[in-house]
Amino acid sequence: MSESETVRTAIDRNVRAVTLRPGVGQGTARTIAELGPGLSCEVREGPWTLTVGMTEKYGGTGAGPNPGVFGRAAVASCLTVGLAMWAARLGVPLTRLEVTVEADYDVRGELGVSPEVRPGYLAMRYHVAVESPAPEPAVRDMLETGIRTSSWLDNLAHPVPLTGTIEILPAPEG
């Protein structure tokens, strides 16, 4: 079985499962980040551990990519994988698929230097480069469907309700 057939079979199985029992596809993802030395943190979820860090420019040690790299990577990889899944589902062969994500920023907001500047990105863009022997209308349909159903593009375009809690723990004695 080809990689595309394997993907299509798995996706079709998941579509059938959540169509019959929507609760199967619902849950809560939980990621934990714990501060380490040099403005780094270890990020854990399930069997995976990632190191995130700030550069020397910000007083860190550069132990890993900074949070912005992981944020852009989340968007780029979600779009890339999602498009590949839709290509497999729709029978659109791919010879190349590359997604570039760019983000404009102004650190004055993050550093609290200027209240007029937001701390987050000022703008984000993505660029999809795709090569396929399929007819252009089929490729465009696949791209439009994949972009429309991208969870990370949706998270950014339509803000997710966000709440937070704070817990202050006593320092260990000694």
Secondary structure, DSSP 4 states (H G I P E B T S, - for coil): --HHHHHHHHHHHHHHHHHH-GGGG------EEEEETTTEEEEEETTEEEEEE--GGGT----S--HHHHHHHHHHHHHHHHHHHHHHHHT---SEEEEEEEEE--HHHHTTS-TTS-SS-SEEEEEEEEE-SS-HHHHHHHHHHHHHT-HHHHHHHSPPP------PPPPPP-
